[in-house]
Amino acid sequence: AQTVTQSQPEMSVQEAETVTLSCTYDTSESDYYLFWYKQPPSRQMILVIRQEAYKQQNATENRFSVNFQKAAKSFSLKISDSQLGDAAMYFCAYRGYTGANSKLTFGKGITLSVRP
Amino acid sequence: GAVVSQHPSWVICKSGTSVKIECRSLDFQATTMFWYRQFPKQSLMLMATSNEGSKATYEQGVEKDKFLINHASLTLSTLTVTSAHPEDSSFYICSARQGAPGNSPLHFGNGTRLTVT
């Protein structure tokens, strides 16, 4: 079974600074997807960024980028120029390609606070 | 973009009663829907996977007779919490997948906060 580990329960960042959220995972598959989701106080799940395992290039979405290290099974999220609206819980998630592996497996999440 | 509507957004019920939560895909056909449970400050735990027209697949430890899931159409799945107890109080979230596994994105509902008194 796949597992996703987020070992840091909380992090804090100064507004306009950069923060990196860590995530590791375990799988025996060679093809899969990795995601970062944001959950603000409204509890709505918002997709931040997605990475296909077969792509070597790290995904980027505006101020959000990932450092995907397939061999190390590491998938960290970097938030640049942090804004107050970035404060939320962030979940790293894994999804396989087919069948039972295509369900989303979430890490425990990390609570990010942004200091003004 | 694809929208998933979850209703109600919050509900309070008395112990022993049943509560139904609906998850609708508004502008796409959802071949598969997923139901999650989330306790405060914790992760989303998958409860079950439902495919249109077939029985739901429950995760280990989830009581299928307590959490009834029906996926009667390609746009609607329902979760019924039967004989609810205070320990069933939680935040329930659905997600819907458009198309086959693989590259198909998942779309989340806004969740339902259930409080059992």
gemmi code that builds the backbone of each chain (N, CA, C; Angstrom):
import gemmi

chains = {
    "A": [
        ("ALA", (0.842, -1.199, 0.000), (0.000, 0.000, 0.000), (0.876, 1.248, 0.000)),
        ("GLN", (0.330, 2.268, -0.599), (1.076, 3.513, -0.657), (0.900, 4.288, 0.639)),
        ("THR", (1.947, 4.976, 1.034), (1.876, 5.839, 2.209), (2.464, 7.196, 1.874)),
        ("VAL", (1.928, 8.212, 2.518), (2.399, 9.581, 2.350), (2.722, 10.133, 3.722)),
        ("THR", (3.911, 10.684, 3.873), (4.356, 11.164, 5.174), (4.663, 12.652, 5.142)),
        ("GLN", (4.002, 13.363, 6.020), (4.314, 14.775, 6.252), (4.700, 14.864, 7.719)),
        ("SER", (5.956, 15.026, 7.988), (6.442, 14.898, 9.359), (6.346, 16.184, 10.156)),
        ("GLN", (6.163, 17.318, 9.472), (6.077, 18.593, 10.187), (4.608, 18.938, 10.383)),
        ("PRO", (4.118, 19.020, 11.615), (2.702, 19.351, 11.808), (2.386, 20.829, 11.598)),
        ("GLU", (3.383, 21.683, 11.866), (3.136, 23.125, 11.751), (4.382, 23.825, 11.228)),
        ("MET", (4.137, 24.901, 10.493), (5.227, 25.778, 10.080), (4.715, 27.208, 10.058)),
        ("SER", (5.668, 28.123, 10.165), (5.315, 29.526, 10.143), (6.275, 30.255, 9.207)),
        ("VAL", (5.752, 31.249, 8.512), (6.598, 31.995, 7.581), (6.232, 33.476, 7.664)),
        ("GLN", (7.202, 34.309, 7.472), (6.965, 35.747, 7.426), (6.402, 36.108, 6.056)),
        ("GLU", (5.454, 37.011, 6.069), (4.883, 37.482, 4.811), (6.006, 37.933, 3.878)),
        ("ALA", (5.861, 37.562, 2.602), (6.805, 37.877, 1.528), (8.030, 36.960, 1.499)),
        ("GLU", (8.203, 36.137, 2.506), (9.316, 35.203, 2.516), (8.927, 33.896, 1.816)),
        ("THR", (9.905, 32.993, 1.760), (9.712, 31.703, 1.097), (9.686, 30.589, 2.131)),
        ("VAL", (8.830, 29.626, 1.906), (8.736, 28.486, 2.825), (8.656, 27.204, 2.011)),
        ("THR", (9.222, 26.142, 2.567), (9.179, 24.836, 1.904), (8.522, 23.814, 2.814)),
        ("LEU", (7.533, 23.134, 2.282), (6.812, 22.092, 3.018), (7.270, 20.736, 2.509)),
        ("SER", (7.585, 19.854, 3.426), (8.174, 18.565, 3.055), (7.129, 17.459, 2.935)),
        ("CYS", (7.443, 16.502, 2.083), (6.566, 15.335, 1.906), (7.400, 14.188, 1.356)),
        ("THR", (7.233, 13.028, 1.926), (7.830, 11.821, 1.354), (6.731, 10.793, 1.173)),
        ("TYR", (6.965, 9.847, 0.304), (5.950, 8.841, 0.039), (6.625, 7.508, -0.224)),
        ("ASP", (5.840, 6.482, -0.196), (6.364, 5.148, -0.453), (5.430, 4.446, -1.432)),
        ("THR", (5.990, 3.879, -2.470), (5.203, 3.161, -3.449), (6.108, 2.196, -4.204)),
        ("SER", (5.493, 1.185, -4.755), (6.231, 0.249, -5.600), (5.921, 0.499, -7.076)),
        ("GLU", (5.033, 1.466, -7.328), (4.671, 1.764, -8.704), (5.708, 2.684, -9.341)),
        ("SER", (5.758, 2.653, -10.659), (6.685, 3.531, -11.366), (5.975, 4.751, -11.940)),
        ("ASP", (4.675, 4.618, -12.163), (3.894, 5.727, -12.692), (2.798, 6.101, -11.705)),
        ("TYR", (2.695, 7.388, -11.420), (1.711, 7.843, -10.440), (1.649, 9.364, -10.503)),
        ("TYR", (0.747, 9.929, -9.715), (0.606, 11.379, -9.609), (0.842, 11.798, -8.158)),
        ("LEU", (1.362, 12.979, -8.014), (1.523, 13.584, -6.695), (0.856, 14.945, -6.708)),
        ("PHE", (0.273, 15.313, -5.583), (-0.471, 16.561, -5.483), (-0.152, 17.270, -4.177)),
        ("TRP", (-0.348, 18.566, -4.212), (-0.454, 19.361, -3.001), (-1.826, 20.027, -3.020)),
        ("TYR", (-2.562, 19.848, -1.910), (-3.859, 20.478, -1.754), (-3.776, 21.471, -0.598)),
        ("LYS", (-4.523, 22.546, -0.741), (-4.651, 23.559, 0.305), (-6.059, 23.479, 0.875)),
        ("GLN", (-6.152, 23.524, 2.204), (-7.467, 23.546, 2.846), (-7.516, 24.734, 3.800)),
        ("PRO", (-8.108, 25.847, 3.366), (-8.242, 27.024, 4.239), (-9.296, 26.762, 5.304)),
        ("PRO", (-9.521, 27.722, 6.190), (-10.532, 27.538, 7.243), (-11.928, 27.198, 6.718)),
        ("SER", (-12.224, 27.560, 5.491), (-13.524, 27.213, 4.904), (-13.674, 25.704, 4.685)),
        ("ARG", (-12.592, 24.961, 4.784), (-12.525, 23.503, 4.618), (-12.622, 23.053, 3.160)),
        ("GLN", (-12.727, 23.988, 2.230), (-12.746, 23.615, 0.815), (-11.372, 23.106, 0.399)),
        ("MET", (-11.328, 21.990, -0.286), (-10.070, 21.440, -0.776), (-9.718, 22.101, -2.107)),
        ("ILE", (-8.541, 22.706, -2.158), (-8.117, 23.432, -3.343), (-6.833, 22.803, -3.872)),
        ("LEU", (-6.850, 22.413, -5.123), (-5.644, 21.852, -5.731), (-4.638, 22.964, -5.964)),
        ("VAL", (-3.447, 22.797, -5.414), (-2.387, 23.787, -5.565), (-1.502, 23.456, -6.759)),
        ("ILE", (-1.075, 22.206, -6.818), (-0.131, 21.820, -7.864), (-0.132, 20.313, -8.014)),
        ("ARG", (0.232, 19.871, -9.212), (0.204, 18.445, -9.495), (1.461, 18.076, -10.283)),
        ("GLN", (1.960, 16.873, -10.030), (3.168, 16.397, -10.704), (2.941, 14.974, -11.191)),
        ("GLU", (3.230, 14.738, -12.473), (3.209, 13.370, -12.982), (4.586, 12.760, -12.771)),
        ("ALA", (4.643, 11.553, -12.289), (5.921, 10.946, -11.933), (6.834, 10.739, -13.129)),
        ("TYR", (6.245, 10.587, -14.321), (7.091, 10.321, -15.484), (7.763, 11.590, -16.004)),
        ("LYS", (7.318, 12.733, -15.509), (7.923, 14.001, -15.932), (9.075, 14.366, -15.011)),
        ("GLN", (10.221, 14.602, -15.593), (11.385, 14.971, -14.787), (11.328, 16.431, -14.365)),
        ("GLN", (10.679, 17.251, -15.177), (10.630, 18.675, -14.864), (9.681, 18.933, -13.701)),
        ("ASN", (10.141, 19.736, -12.768), (9.329, 20.077, -11.610), (8.182, 20.995, -12.010)),
        ("ALA", (6.990, 20.698, -11.479), (5.821, 21.520, -11.784), (5.905, 22.878, -11.079)),
        ("THR", (5.374, 23.887, -11.735), (5.285, 25.222, -11.129), (3.926, 25.821, -11.453)),
        ("GLU", (3.402, 26.578, -10.499), (2.145, 27.302, -10.672), (2.302, 28.643, -9.965)),
        ("ASN", (2.696, 29.645, -10.739), (2.882, 30.987, -10.176), (3.878, 30.955, -9.005)),
        ("ARG", (3.424, 31.248, -7.799), (4.341, 31.311, -6.652), (4.625, 29.926, -6.046)),
        ("PHE", (3.993, 28.912, -6.579), (4.125, 27.567, -6.027), (4.961, 26.697, -6.962)),
        ("SER", (5.905, 26.002, -6.390), (6.717, 25.079, -7.180), (7.042, 23.865, -6.322)),
        ("VAL", (7.390, 22.787, -6.998), (7.725, 21.576, -6.263), (9.160, 21.163, -6.575)),
        ("ASN", (9.720, 20.409, -5.644), (10.998, 19.737, -5.850), (10.708, 18.249, -5.785)),
        ("PHE", (10.600, 17.633, -6.953), (10.243, 16.241, -7.059), (11.499, 15.410, -7.241)),
        ("GLN", (11.798, 14.568, -6.284), (12.956, 13.683, -6.336), (12.435, 12.252, -6.346)),
        ("LYS", (12.298, 11.678, -7.544), (11.641, 10.381, -7.663), (12.418, 9.270, -6.961)),
        ("ALA", (13.722, 9.278, -7.124), (14.525, 8.213, -6.514), (14.430, 8.262, -4.991)),
        ("ALA", (14.401, 9.446, -4.462), (14.316, 9.629, -3.014), (12.876, 9.586, -2.525)),
        ("LYS", (11.913, 9.555, -3.446), (10.486, 9.566, -3.115), (10.163, 10.763, -2.220)),
        ("SER", (10.577, 11.897, -2.733), (10.377, 13.140, -2.007), (9.649, 14.130, -2.904)),
        ("PHE", (8.758, 14.918, -2.305), (7.916, 15.837, -3.094), (7.617, 17.049, -2.227)),
        ("SER", (8.502, 18.022, -2.226), (8.319, 19.192, -1.372), (7.691, 20.332, -2.151)),
        ("LEU", (6.987, 21.179, -1.430), (6.295, 22.341, -2.006), (6.973, 23.609, -1.529)),
        ("LYS", (7.350, 24.461, -2.476), (7.926, 25.751, -2.137), (6.921, 26.851, -2.464)),
        ("ILE", (6.681, 27.685, -1.460), (5.798, 28.841, -1.648), (6.670, 30.081, -1.577)),
        ("SER", (6.714, 30.809, -2.647), (7.510, 32.037, -2.712), (6.632, 33.242, -2.442)),
        ("ASP", (7.253, 34.302, -1.933), (6.525, 35.553, -1.689), (5.220, 35.258, -0.932)),
        ("SER", (5.344, 34.624, 0.212), (4.175, 34.180, 0.969), (3.206, 35.320, 1.248)),
        ("GLN", (1.934, 35.012, 1.126), (0.888, 35.988, 1.377), (0.010, 35.510, 2.527)),
        ("LEU", (-0.695, 36.456, 3.150), (-1.549, 36.104, 4.290), (-2.584, 35.050, 3.892)),
        ("GLY", (-3.032, 35.117, 2.655), (-4.021, 34.159, 2.177), (-3.485, 32.750, 1.980)),
        ("ASP", (-2.173, 32.591, 2.124), (-1.599, 31.247, 2.003), (-1.762, 30.449, 3.296)),
        ("ALA", (-2.148, 31.116, 4.366), (-2.325, 30.425, 5.640), (-3.440, 29.389, 5.509)),
        ("ALA", (-3.108, 28.144, 5.802), (-4.061, 27.044, 5.612), (-3.392, 25.749, 6.034)),
        ("MET", (-4.164, 24.669, 5.951), (-3.575, 23.329, 6.051), (-3.203, 22.897, 4.640)),
        ("TYR", (-2.041, 22.274, 4.511), (-1.593, 21.778, 3.216), (-1.414, 20.267, 3.304)),
        ("PHE", (-1.989, 19.587, 2.339), (-1.899, 18.141, 2.286), (-1.155, 17.704, 1.041)),
        ("CYS", (-0.212, 16.810, 1.252), (0.459, 16.130, 0.152), (-0.358, 14.869, -0.145)),
        ("ALA", (-0.496, 14.518, -1.404), (-1.318, 13.353, -1.747), (-0.726, 12.585, -2.912)),
        ("TYR", (-1.008, 11.298, -2.918), (-0.511, 10.377, -3.943), (-1.686, 9.699, -4.616)),
        ("ARG", (-1.550, 9.495, -5.910), (-2.583, 8.735, -6.616), (-1.940, 7.884, -7.689)),
        ("GLY", (-2.282, 6.620, -7.692), (-1.781, 5.721, -8.722), (-2.579, 5.877, -9.994)),
        ("TYR", (-2.235, 5.081, -10.971), (-2.868, 5.220, -12.282), (-4.185, 4.490, -12.397)),
        ("THR", (-4.237, 3.260, -11.940), (-5.397, 2.444, -12.263), (-5.909, 1.685, -11.049)),
        ("GLY", (-7.151, 1.252, -11.181), (-7.771, 0.360, -10.217), (-7.775, 0.922, -8.812)),
        ("ALA", (-7.494, 0.035, -7.872), (-7.528, 0.434, -6.467), (-6.475, 1.491, -6.160)),
        ("ASN", (-5.426, 1.535, -6.955), (-4.365, 2.515, -6.703), (-4.744, 3.913, -7.165)),
        ("SER", (-5.889, 4.039, -7.840), (-6.248, 5.354, -8.354), (-6.947, 6.210, -7.311)),
        ("LYS", (-7.140, 5.712, -6.123), (-7.712, 6.550, -5.073), (-6.609, 7.423, -4.490)),
        ("LEU", (-7.034, 8.530, -3.942), (-6.106, 9.525, -3.404), (-5.722, 9.149, -1.979)),
        ("THR", (-4.421, 9.111, -1.709), (-3.926, 8.877, -0.350), (-3.286, 10.160, 0.148)),
        ("PHE", (-3.767, 10.655, 1.274), (-3.302, 11.928, 1.821), (-2.288, 11.728, 2.938)),
        ("GLY", (-1.386, 12.695, 3.065), (-0.556, 12.777, 4.245), (-1.348, 13.398, 5.385)),
        ("LYS", (-0.718, 13.514, 6.538), (-1.416, 14.035, 7.718), (-1.670, 15.524, 7.641)),
        ("GLY", (-0.953, 16.204, 6.779), (-1.162, 17.623, 6.626), (-0.233, 18.457, 7.480)),
        ("ILE", (-0.063, 19.699, 7.070), (0.746, 20.652, 7.820), (-0.011, 21.960, 7.876)),
        ("THR", (-0.028, 22.558, 9.056), (-0.694, 23.851, 9.219), (0.330, 24.957, 9.013)),
        ("LEU", (0.089, 25.767, 8.010), (0.987, 26.879, 7.697), (0.381, 28.180, 8.186)),
        ("SER", (1.124, 28.895, 8.979), (0.693, 30.227, 9.386), (1.622, 31.255, 8.742)),
        ("VAL", (1.064, 32.418, 8.412), (1.822, 33.483, 7.770), (1.794, 34.707, 8.679)),
        ("ARG", (2.956, 35.150, 9.075), (3.073, 36.282, 9.994), (3.128, 37.592, 9.204)),
        ("PRO", (2.292, 38.551, 9.560), (2.314, 39.835, 8.829), (3.545, 40.672, 9.163)),
    ],
    "B": [
        ("GLY", (-15.142, 25.769, -14.637), (-14.574, 24.507, -14.220), (-15.616, 23.587, -13.638)),
        ("ALA", (-15.225, 22.330, -13.426), (-16.153, 21.333, -12.890), (-16.529, 21.666, -11.446)),
        ("VAL", (-17.800, 21.517, -11.142), (-18.310, 21.865, -9.822), (-18.971, 20.658, -9.183)),
        ("VAL", (-18.642, 20.441, -7.918), (-19.286, 19.396, -7.131), (-20.018, 20.075, -5.987)),
        ("SER", (-21.304, 19.824, -5.916), (-22.145, 20.437, -4.887), (-22.446, 19.399, -3.811)),
        ("GLN", (-22.201, 19.755, -2.581), (-22.464, 18.857, -1.471), (-23.498, 19.504, -0.563)),
        ("HIS", (-24.482, 18.716, -0.168), (-25.589, 19.271, 0.613), (-26.065, 18.276, 1.651)),
        ("PRO", (-26.334, 18.704, 2.877), (-26.232, 20.080, 3.365), (-24.790, 20.424, 3.731)),
        ("SER", (-24.530, 21.680, 3.983), (-23.185, 22.085, 4.392), (-22.982, 21.823, 5.878)),
        ("TRP", (-24.055, 21.830, 6.611), (-23.969, 21.439, 8.009), (-25.312, 20.886, 8.455)),
        ("VAL", (-25.270, 19.975, 9.416), (-26.498, 19.366, 9.916), (-26.281, 18.940, 11.359)),
        ("ILE", (-27.323, 19.147, 12.147), (-27.342, 18.695, 13.531), (-28.477, 17.694, 13.665)),
        ("CYS", (-28.185, 16.556, 14.227), (-29.242, 15.561, 14.394), (-29.133, 14.918, 15.763)),
        ("LYS", (-30.218, 14.284, 16.149), (-30.246, 13.629, 17.454), (-29.720, 12.202, 17.336)),
        ("SER", (-29.143, 11.751, 18.406), (-28.604, 10.394, 18.454), (-29.692, 9.378, 18.109)),
        ("GLY", (-29.366, 8.432, 17.253), (-30.322, 7.406, 16.869), (-31.024, 7.666, 15.557)),
        ("THR", (-30.955, 8.876, 15.076), (-31.588, 9.200, 13.797), (-30.608, 8.992, 12.649)),
        ("SER", (-31.116, 9.057, 11.430), (-30.284, 8.897, 10.235), (-30.171, 10.210, 9.490)),
        ("VAL", (-29.065, 10.406, 8.846), (-28.797, 11.632, 8.113), (-28.282, 11.284, 6.722)),
        ("LYS", (-28.812, 11.970, 5.719), (-28.381, 11.745, 4.341), (-27.625, 12.951, 3.824)),
        ("ILE", (-26.494, 12.704, 3.218), (-25.668, 13.758, 2.624), (-25.592, 13.489, 1.124)),
        ("GLU", (-25.823, 14.536, 0.340), (-25.800, 14.391, -1.108), (-24.551, 15.009, -1.723)),
        ("CYS", (-24.079, 14.370, -2.764), (-22.932, 14.864, -3.517), (-23.304, 14.838, -4.995)),
        ("ARG", (-23.341, 16.010, -5.613), (-23.757, 16.119, -7.007), (-22.673, 16.737, -7.865)),
        ("SER", (-22.446, 16.143, -9.008), (-21.583, 16.777, -9.995), (-22.494, 17.591, -10.902)),
        ("LEU", (-22.264, 18.896, -10.943), (-23.223, 19.790, -11.598), (-23.042, 19.891, -13.109)),
        ("ASP", (-21.842, 19.775, -13.595), (-21.629, 20.004, -15.022), (-20.770, 18.933, -15.673)),
        ("PHE", (-20.721, 17.778, -15.033), (-20.001, 16.664, -15.652), (-20.545, 15.366, -15.089)),
        ("GLN", (-20.247, 14.283, -15.776), (-20.672, 12.973, -15.315), (-19.547, 12.332, -14.518)),
        ("ALA", (-19.873, 11.948, -13.311), (-18.875, 11.398, -12.397), (-18.991, 9.881, -12.379)),
        ("THR", (-18.041, 9.227, -12.999), (-18.075, 7.771, -12.999), (-17.763, 7.204, -11.626)),
        ("THR", (-16.968, 7.923, -10.878), (-16.571, 7.466, -9.543), (-16.649, 8.620, -8.568)),
        ("MET", (-17.182, 8.328, -7.397), (-17.197, 9.324, -6.323), (-16.566, 8.716, -5.082)),
        ("PHE", (-15.929, 9.558, -4.321), (-15.237, 9.127, -3.112), (-15.818, 9.880, -1.914)),
        ("TRP", (-15.902, 9.184, -0.795), (-16.368, 9.803, 0.443), (-15.241, 9.749, 1.471)),
        ("TYR", (-15.003, 10.925, 2.094), (-13.948, 11.053, 3.087), (-14.548, 11.550, 4.396)),
        ("ARG", (-13.810, 11.257, 5.452), (-14.158, 11.770, 6.766), (-12.936, 12.506, 7.305)),
        ("GLN", (-13.169, 13.643, 7.949), (-12.063, 14.432, 8.460), (-12.388, 14.954, 9.842)),
        ("PHE", (-11.522, 14.622, 10.808), (-11.633, 15.176, 12.143), (-10.822, 16.472, 12.192)),
        ("PRO", (-11.126, 17.358, 13.152), (-10.443, 18.656, 13.212), (-8.926, 18.511, 13.222)),
        ("LYS", (-8.297, 19.294, 12.405), (-6.841, 19.362, 12.310), (-6.209, 18.033, 11.892)),
        ("GLN", (-6.996, 17.167, 11.293), (-6.466, 15.895, 10.840), (-6.661, 15.747, 9.340)),
        ("SER", (-6.139, 14.649, 8.828), (-6.180, 14.420, 7.388), (-7.530, 13.873, 6.951)),
        ("LEU", (-7.701, 13.797, 5.643), (-8.894, 13.181, 5.083), (-8.688, 11.667, 5.035)),
        ("MET", (-9.651, 10.956, 5.595), (-9.571, 9.500, 5.578), (-10.629, 8.977, 4.622)),
        ("LEU", (-10.196, 8.218, 3.637), (-11.134, 7.669, 2.665), (-12.022, 6.637, 3.340)),
        ("MET", (-13.324, 6.820, 3.156), (-14.285, 5.872, 3.718), (-14.675, 4.829, 2.681)),
        ("ALA", (-14.995, 5.299, 1.481), (-15.488, 4.378, 0.463), (-15.387, 4.999, -0.916)),
        ("THR", (-15.385, 4.117, -1.888), (-15.382, 4.500, -3.295), (-16.657, 3.974, -3.925)),
        ("SER", (-17.369, 4.839, -4.631), (-18.600, 4.377, -5.265), (-18.551, 4.598, -6.763)),
        ("ASN", (-18.952, 3.608, -7.485), (-19.070, 3.685, -8.933), (-20.544, 3.601, -9.298)),
        ("GLU", (-20.927, 4.383, -10.275), (-22.313, 4.452, -10.686), (-22.847, 3.078, -11.023)),
        ("GLY", (-23.972, 2.739, -10.402), (-24.652, 1.490, -10.713), (-24.116, 0.256, -10.030)),
        ("SER", (-23.117, 0.391, -9.187), (-22.584, -0.786, -8.503), (-22.402, -0.489, -7.020)),
        ("LYS", (-22.145, -1.547, -6.267), (-21.982, -1.377, -4.823), (-20.688, -0.645, -4.512)),
        ("ALA", (-20.748, 0.095, -3.429), (-19.565, 0.843, -3.022), (-18.512, -0.090, -2.447)),
        ("THR", (-17.278, 0.311, -2.581), (-16.154, -0.405, -1.987), (-15.709, 0.357, -0.755)),
        ("TYR", (-15.810, -0.298, 0.396), (-15.502, 0.366, 1.652), (-14.063, 0.087, 2.077)),
        ("GLU", (-13.476, 1.080, 2.716), (-12.130, 0.900, 3.264), (-12.214, 0.055, 4.540)),
        ("GLN", (-11.091, -0.529, 4.852), (-11.044, -1.379, 6.037), (-11.410, -0.582, 7.275)),
        ("GLY", (-12.268, -1.162, 8.094), (-12.665, -0.519, 9.332), (-13.898, 0.359, 9.224)),
        ("VAL", (-14.385, 0.578, 8.019), (-15.591, 1.390, 7.835), (-16.804, 0.467, 7.774)),
        ("GLU", (-17.788, 0.725, 8.636), (-18.971, -0.133, 8.701), (-19.922, 0.199, 7.559)),
        ("LYS", (-20.072, -0.722, 6.644), (-20.909, -0.439, 5.484), (-22.384, -0.390, 5.835)),
        ("ASP", (-22.797, -1.050, 6.914), (-24.203, -0.987, 7.306), (-24.524, 0.316, 8.030)),
        ("LYS", (-23.513, 0.978, 8.497), (-23.714, 2.249, 9.182), (-23.616, 3.417, 8.200)),
        ("PHE", (-22.708, 3.319, 7.288), (-22.496, 4.377, 6.295), (-22.926, 3.830, 4.929)),
        ("LEU", (-24.207, 4.080, 4.620), (-24.773, 3.556, 3.376), (-24.480, 4.521, 2.230)),
        ("ILE", (-23.918, 3.991, 1.179), (-23.580, 4.808, 0.022), (-24.347, 4.300, -1.193)),
        ("ASN", (-24.977, 5.254, -1.871), (-25.725, 4.943, -3.075), (-25.263, 5.866, -4.190)),
        ("HIS", (-24.950, 5.289, -5.337), (-24.483, 6.069, -6.488), (-25.400, 5.711, -7.650)),
        ("ALA", (-26.624, 6.245, -7.577), (-27.682, 5.807, -8.481), (-27.567, 6.398, -9.878)),
        ("SER", (-26.878, 7.519, -9.998), (-26.746, 8.121, -11.319), (-25.338, 8.665, -11.486)),
        ("LEU", (-25.026, 9.105, -12.689), (-23.679, 9.621, -12.960), (-23.446, 11.011, -12.385)),
        ("THR", (-24.474, 11.566, -11.748), (-24.299, 12.900, -11.173), (-24.635, 12.967, -9.696)),
        ("LEU", (-24.988, 11.851, -9.088), (-25.411, 11.907, -7.698), (-24.952, 10.682, -6.916)),
        ("SER", (-24.321, 10.951, -5.785), (-24.015, 9.909, -4.817), (-24.496, 10.399, -3.462)),
        ("THR", (-25.007, 9.481, -2.653), (-25.476, 9.857, -1.329), (-24.797, 8.993, -0.270)),
        ("LEU", (-24.544, 9.640, 0.861), (-24.016, 8.953, 2.040), (-25.050, 9.097, 3.140)),
        ("THR", (-25.531, 7.983, 3.652), (-26.487, 8.010, 4.755), (-25.823, 7.445, 5.996)),
        ("VAL", (-25.777, 8.281, 7.024), (-25.258, 7.830, 8.317), (-26.457, 7.313, 9.100)),
        ("THR", (-26.511, 6.029, 9.321), (-27.670, 5.425, 9.972), (-27.446, 5.335, 11.483)),
        ("SER", (-28.533, 5.512, 12.223), (-28.475, 5.431, 13.680), (-27.252, 6.187, 14.204)),
        ("ALA", (-27.229, 7.452, 13.906), (-26.057, 8.267, 14.228), (-25.828, 8.362, 15.729)),
        ("HIS", (-24.546, 8.404, 16.098), (-24.142, 8.582, 17.481), (-23.165, 9.747, 17.560)),
        ("PRO", (-22.972, 10.295, 18.757), (-22.067, 11.447, 18.877), (-20.685, 11.198, 18.280)),
        ("GLU", (-20.196, 9.979, 18.326), (-18.869, 9.706, 17.761), (-18.838, 9.777, 16.232)),
        ("ASP", (-20.020, 9.852, 15.620), (-20.087, 10.028, 14.162), (-19.956, 11.499, 13.769)),
        ("SER", (-19.985, 12.375, 14.761), (-19.812, 13.795, 14.481), (-18.463, 14.020, 13.820)),
        ("SER", (-18.483, 14.663, 12.684), (-17.249, 14.831, 11.914), (-17.553, 15.709, 10.705)),
        ("PHE", (-16.522, 15.914, 9.905), (-16.657, 16.637, 8.641), (-16.556, 15.607, 7.524)),
        ("TYR", (-17.560, 15.560, 6.678), (-17.595, 14.572, 5.592), (-17.444, 15.308, 4.262)),
        ("ILE", (-16.546, 14.817, 3.424), (-16.266, 15.451, 2.138), (-16.393, 14.419, 1.026)),
        ("CYS", (-16.985, 14.823, -0.064), (-17.036, 13.942, -1.225), (-16.138, 14.510, -2.325)),
        ("SER", (-15.709, 13.630, -3.195), (-15.018, 14.074, -4.402), (-15.509, 13.229, -5.566)),
        ("ALA", (-15.432, 13.791, -6.745), (-15.943, 13.110, -7.928), (-14.887, 13.105, -9.013)),
        ("ARG", (-14.805, 11.987, -9.701), (-13.837, 11.868, -10.795), (-14.592, 11.841, -12.114)),
        ("GLN", (-14.065, 12.626, -13.015), (-14.666, 12.715, -14.344), (-13.888, 11.806, -15.273)),
        ("GLY", (-14.485, 10.686, -15.663), (-13.792, 9.804, -16.578), (-13.046, 8.691, -15.878)),
        ("ALA", (-12.215, 8.026, -16.639), (-11.490, 6.850, -16.152), (-10.325, 7.275, -15.257)),
        ("PRO", (-9.810, 6.331, -14.478), (-8.631, 6.650, -13.667), (-7.471, 7.100, -14.539)),
        ("GLY", (-6.434, 7.549, -13.906), (-5.289, 8.014, -14.661), (-5.234, 9.514, -14.625)),
        ("ASN", (-5.480, 10.121, -15.746), (-5.304, 11.557, -15.829), (-6.536, 12.352, -15.421)),
        ("SER", (-7.617, 11.657, -15.068), (-8.842, 12.372, -14.744), (-8.707, 13.118, -13.427)),
        ("PRO", (-9.077, 14.387, -13.401), (-8.956, 15.157, -12.153), (-10.059, 14.794, -11.169)),
        ("LEU", (-9.790, 15.076, -9.896), (-10.786, 14.918, -8.856), (-11.308, 16.292, -8.467)),
        ("HIS", (-12.604, 16.368, -8.265), (-13.226, 17.620, -7.853), (-13.910, 17.400, -6.516)),
        ("PHE", (-13.653, 18.302, -5.572), (-14.152, 18.134, -4.221), (-15.396, 18.967, -3.971)),
        ("GLY", (-16.292, 18.418, -3.154), (-17.399, 19.204, -2.637), (-16.909, 20.069, -1.489)),
        ("ASN", (-17.794, 20.931, -0.988), (-17.424, 21.842, 0.097), (-17.520, 21.210, 1.468)),
        ("GLY", (-17.985, 19.968, 1.527), (-18.020, 19.275, 2.801), (-19.308, 19.495, 3.575)),
        ("THR", (-19.555, 18.567, 4.502), (-20.719, 18.630, 5.390), (-20.255, 18.422, 6.814)),
        ("ARG", (-20.592, 19.372, 7.666), (-20.258, 19.220, 9.083), (-21.443, 18.589, 9.786)),
        ("LEU", (-21.233, 17.378, 10.295), (-22.293, 16.656, 11.000), (-22.047, 16.713, 12.496)),
        ("THR", (-23.070, 17.143, 13.231), (-23.015, 17.137, 14.694), (-24.158, 16.285, 15.205)),
        ("VAL", (-23.832, 15.282, 15.987), (-24.845, 14.397, 16.546), (-24.946, 14.673, 18.042)),
        ("THR", (-26.127, 15.045, 18.480), (-26.308, 15.407, 19.897), (-26.938, 14.272, 20.698)),
    ],
}
model = gemmi.Model(1)
for chain_id, residues in chains.items():
    chain = gemmi.Chain(chain_id)
    for i, (resn, *xyz) in enumerate(residues, 1):
        res = gemmi.Residue()
        res.name, res.seqid = resn, gemmi.SeqId(i, " ")
        for name, pos in zip(("N", "CA", "C"), xyz):
            atom = gemmi.Atom()
            atom.name, atom.element = name, gemmi.Element(name[0])
            atom.pos, atom.b_iso = gemmi.Position(*pos), 0.0
            res.add_atom(atom)
        chain.add_residue(res)
    model.add_chain(chain)
structure = gemmi.Structure()
structure.add_model(model)
structure.setup_entities()
